Amino acid sequence: KQEVTQIPAALSVPEGENLVLNCSFTDSAIYNLQWFRQDPGKGLTSLLLIQSSQREQTSGRLNASLDKSSGRSTLYIAASQPGDSATYLCAGGHRGMRFGAGTRLTVKP
Amino acid sequence: SAVISQKPSRDICQRGTSLTIQCQVDSQVTMMFWYRQQPGQSLTLIATANQGSEATYESGFVIDKFPISRPNLTFSTLTVSNMSPEDSSIYLCSVSLTGNNSPLHFGNGTRLTVT
């Protein structure tokens, strides 16, 4: 059974800092690794999807990498802004994605 | 992407009753899933809704408690049966448009409170 772990559980940084969120998974036989953002009381917004044959994906200030052999993915956020404050979730698997517990990010002005 | 509509968006129910949540997608999708997000928690997969056949449930979830229907490629329902306060959660419908290599998209969820 796929298990997904995210560290740190919470992170507080000053505006402008570059940061890395970590995600690890136990079953390397995943089809996809997907990163989401969730704002308080809101639904999930998909940020990036990395297919199993890919190593990374980029969207604006976000870059996600995938290393299946080590069971790890990272989400890199460049030049963080207060609007980036949210909970970031990673999910991986096949025929149903399993979610990590999330990293709660606070970017202070 | 797809537009995913869930009804109701929220409800307050008495223990012992049942609630059926509907999920409607604006296009045909390959896979549909139901998730639960308990207060302060992450998402837990309940089951995969299979078109025209019984849903595939994850460990800890059973058909008697969470019956699921999926009569076609655009619609699914999840029923939460014989509810207790522990069932208070957000229930989310999720779809994958074209199968295993396509991203998951989520509806806005149904916020259920059981009193």
Interface residues (C-beta under 8 A of the other chain):
Chain A: K1 Y31 N32 Q34 K42 G43 L44 S46 L49 Q51 S52 L89 A91 H94 R95 G96 M97 R98 F99 G100 A101 G102
Chain B: M31 F33 Y35 Q41 S42 L43 T44 L45 T48 T56 E58 S59 L92 N100 N101 S102 P103 L104 H105 F106 G107 N108 G109
